[in-house]
């Protein structure tokens, strides 16, 4: 019943939040293509609505919870509109007061605003896209302070009055360290947990190191990590096993402590494999253009980068270009499947866990954000979906799914299997009964990783060292 100056057809209402005026509710409207976001102020007492902010993007707009209303009814907002995610200050009518942060780097978390100190707290990539640092800055964009003390991945959890914060820090060589810090200057007031005993417990295992670097691929400098055997000899050749996720705005190459998978990679390296991961185009934290270049073509540019990265690494004298494999889970499984099919002259094998095999099978709010609808973009949906390229299979393929997957429905794998069978292609597959997208519970994870390890050893061969 509201009298509004704009009409909507297909749309979402992703966020609702009351302002400091108990009669005024802020409502965010997002069109179906998710590239037009409107911020409305709705006076529930007067039954009036005012459009105060409208953003458009050629690709899509990320919806966030980064909205703070101040005592004077102005508000703080984040946006990628200048090519990098930054913090903005608007008055209550939606007029820009000032851009608070600026630079060729991303604000990765907005922690909030201290009304008394008139300072905003945030996390960013100012110290490099693989790092995260914590800062405070005045509302006018001046007086910036670095509050985290070490290079790596820092995240903050602030007290209600922004007097203190608990900082969580890690790097590729430092396990998670928790400290209580002063929010004024970042000074460490107390170490809560440093996990040094973990390093001591791991020392006897002589684990290989995760090395961060960059690689030049298709005209872009991409972040990469590599794990080599401890007894690495540059005069020998090693099989290469690549991991990636590659989804929009994601990041797998980061200066942080090991994930559970990292220990598996270290075990593979101890067996004599080199394991590497490259964050290609479409991944995040290097600006909007780098992230959104894959729009309407999910799986095209990301795949080109994985194939070219494999070729570049395979040209190194210590890597056997005839023994390169790739794996991934979910979006990463979609990508590893594509890599083996479209890159069949580069990859010897691929493992795909819970993969999307056709974007026609995945949920609309995700897929339409990046691909619009199948009616508008049929070639984008079909040209980059592995189910339509099964005839290209030459290498060894292991396909894995949980039958109870409520994210990437098992339909993806069942249809892929049928397509492979009808194309007379041999492959291996495994269904874990009633397991969801995470494929875990009881002995399941151990069984899964043993199966993948055995497949790697069988298809990439025993390392020569």
Long-range contacts (C-beta under 8 A, 24 or more apart in sequence): 1-47, 2-42, 2-47, 2-48, 2-49, 3-48, 3-49, 4-40, 4-49, 4-51, 5-51, 6-38, 6-51, 12-365, 14-63, 15-63, 15-65, 15-67, 17-67, 17-69, 19-69, 19-73, 19-75, 20-69, 20-70, 20-71, 20-73, 21-73, 26-67, 26-69, 26-75, 28-63, 30-61, 30-63, 32-368, 33-60, 33-368, 33-369, 33-372, 34-60, 34-61, 34-63, 34-365, 34-368, 34-369, 35-59, 35-60, 35-61, 36-61, 37-61, 37-63, 39-67, 39-77, 39-94, 41-92, 51-94, 52-90, 52-92, 52-93, 52-94, 53-77, 53-90, 53-94, 55-79, 55-81, 57-81, 57-288, 57-292, 58-292, 58-295, 59-288, 59-292, 59-295, 59-370, 60-292, 60-295, 60-369, 60-370, 62-249, 64-110, 66-110, 68-112, 68-113, 70-113, 70-115, 71-115, 76-100, 76-110, 76-113, 76-120, 76-139, 78-107, 78-110, 80-288, 83-287, 83-288, 83-289, 84-287, 84-288, 85-288, 87-120, 87-122, 87-137, 89-139, 98-139, 98-140, 98-141, 99-141, 100-137, 100-139, 100-140, 100-141, 101-137, 101-141, 102-141, 104-287, 105-129, 106-284, 106-285, 106-286, 106-287, 108-132, 108-285, 109-155, 111-156, 111-158, 111-165, 112-158, 112-162, 113-139, 114-161, 114-162, 114-183, 116-161, 116-162, 117-162, 117-184, 119-143, 119-162, 121-147, 121-156, 121-158, 121-162, 121-165, 121-183, 123-154, 123-155, 123-156, 125-285, 127-151, 128-255, 129-223, 129-251, 129-285, 129-286, 130-212, 130-223, 130-251, 130-253, 130-254, 130-255, 131-254, 131-255, 132-254, 134-165, 134-167, 134-186, 136-183, 145-185, 145-186, 146-186, 147-181, 147-183, 147-185, 147-186, 148-186, 149-186, 149-188, 150-174, 151-255, 152-255, 152-256, 153-254, 153-255, 153-256, 153-257, 156-181, 158-183, 159-183, 164-189, 166-192, 170-256, 170-257, 171-255, 171-256, 171-257, 172-209, 172-210, 172-212, 172-225, 172-255, 172-256, 172-257, 172-258, 173-209, 174-257, 175-199, 175-257, 176-257, 206-230, 207-263, 207-266, 207-270, 208-266, 208-269, 208-270, 210-258, 210-262, 212-253, 212-255, 215-278, 215-309, 215-312, 215-313, 216-312, 217-278, 217-280, 217-305, 217-308, 217-309, 217-312, 218-281, 218-301, 218-304, 218-305, 218-308, 220-280, 220-281, 220-290, 220-305, 222-278, 222-279, 222-280, 222-281, 222-305, 222-309, 223-251, 223-253, 223-278, 223-279, 224-253, 224-276, 224-277, 224-278, 224-279, 224-309, 225-252, 225-253, 225-276, 225-277, 226-274, 226-275, 226-276, 226-277, 227-262, 227-265, 227-266, 227-268, 227-269, 227-274, 227-275, 227-276, 228-269, 228-274, 229-269, 229-270, 229-271, 229-272, 229-273, 229-274, 229-463, 229-465, 230-269, 230-270, 231-465, 232-318, 233-318, 233-465, 234-317, 234-318, 235-318, 236-318, 236-464, 236-465, 237-317, 237-318, 237-319, 237-320, 237-464, 238-272, 238-273, 238-274, 238-318, 238-319, 238-320, 238-463, 238-464, 238-465, 239-272, 239-273, 239-274, 239-319, 239-320, 239-323, 239-324, 239-325, 239-460, 239-461, 239-463, 240-273, 240-274, 240-275, 240-276, 240-310, 240-313, 240-314, 240-319, 240-320, 240-323, 240-324, 240-325, 241-265, 241-268, 241-273, 241-274, 241-275, 241-276, 241-324, 241-325, 241-326, 241-327, 241-456, 241-460, 242-275, 242-276, 242-277, 242-278, 242-306, 242-309, 242-310, 242-313, 242-324, 242-325, 242-326, 242-327, 243-275, 243-276, 243-277, 243-326, 243-327, 243-328, 243-332, 244-277, 244-278, 244-279, 244-280, 244-306, 244-326, 244-328, 244-332, 244-335, 244-336, 245-283, 245-328, 245-329, 245-330, 245-331, 245-332, 245-335, 246-279, 246-280, 246-282, 246-283, 246-302, 246-306, 246-328, 246-331, 246-332, 246-335, 247-282, 247-283, 247-330, 247-331, 247-332, 248-282, 248-283, 248-284, 248-291, 248-292, 248-294, 248-298, 248-370, 249-283, 249-284, 249-291, 250-279, 250-283, 250-284, 250-331, 251-279, 251-283, 251-284, 251-285, 252-277, 252-279, 252-283, 253-277, 253-278, 253-279, 264-449, 264-453, 267-453, 268-453, 268-456, 271-457, 271-463, 272-462, 272-463, 272-464, 272-465, 273-456, 273-460, 273-463, 274-318, 274-319, 276-309, 276-313, 278-305, 278-306, 278-309, 280-304, 280-305, 280-306, 280-309, 281-305, 294-370, 295-370, 296-370, 296-371, 296-372, 296-377, 296-380, 297-380, 297-383, 297-384, 298-359, 298-370, 298-371, 298-380, 298-384, 299-334, 299-335, 299-338, 299-384, 299-385, 300-383, 300-384, 302-335, 303-335, 303-338, 303-339, 303-342, 303-343, 303-384, 306-335, 306-339, 306-343, 307-339, 307-342, 307-343, 307-346, 307-347, 310-339, 310-343, 310-346, 310-347, 311-346, 314-346, 322-348, 323-348, 323-460, 323-461, 324-348, 324-460, 325-349, 325-350, 325-351, 325-456, 325-459, 325-460, 326-350, 326-351, 327-351, 327-352, 327-353, 327-452, 328-352, 328-353, 328-355, 329-353, 329-354, 330-354, 330-355, 330-356, 330-407, 330-408, 330-437, 331-356, 333-400, 333-408, 334-385, 334-386, 337-386, 337-397, 337-399, 337-416, 338-384, 338-386, 338-389, 340-393, 340-395, 340-397, 341-386, 341-389, 341-390, 341-392, 341-393, 342-389, 342-392, 344-392, 344-393, 344-394, 344-395, 345-394, 347-395, 348-395, 348-396, 348-459, 348-460, 349-395, 349-396, 349-397, 349-398, 349-455, 349-456, 349-459, 349-460, 350-395, 350-396, 350-397, 350-398, 351-398, 351-400, 351-452, 351-455, 351-456, 352-397, 352-398, 352-399, 352-400, 353-400, 353-401, 353-439, 353-448, 354-400, 354-401, 354-402, 354-405, 354-407, 354-408, 354-412, 354-413, 354-437, 354-439, 355-386, 355-399, 355-401, 355-408, 355-412, 355-413, 355-416, 356-385, 356-408, 356-412, 357-385, 357-386, 357-387, 357-412, 357-413, 357-415, 357-416, 358-382, 358-385, 358-386, 358-387, 358-388, 358-412, 358-415, 359-384, 359-385, 360-385, 361-408, 361-409, 361-411, 361-412, 361-415, 362-408, 362-412, 386-416, 387-415, 387-416, 387-419, 390-416, 390-419, 390-420, 390-423, 390-425, 391-423, 391-425, 393-420, 393-423, 393-425, 393-427, 395-459, 396-427, 396-428, 396-455, 396-458, 396-459, 397-425, 397-427, 397-428, 398-427, 398-428, 398-429, 398-430, 398-451, 398-452, 398-455, 399-427, 399-428, 399-429, 399-430, 400-429, 400-430, 400-431, 400-432, 400-439, 400-448, 400-451, 400-452, 401-429, 401-430, 401-431, 401-432, 402-431, 402-432, 402-434, 402-435, 402-436, 402-437, 402-438, 402-439, 403-431, 403-432, 403-433, 403-434, 403-435, 404-433, 404-434, 404-435, 404-436, 405-435, 405-436, 405-437, 406-436, 406-437, 407-436, 407-437, 408-437, 428-455
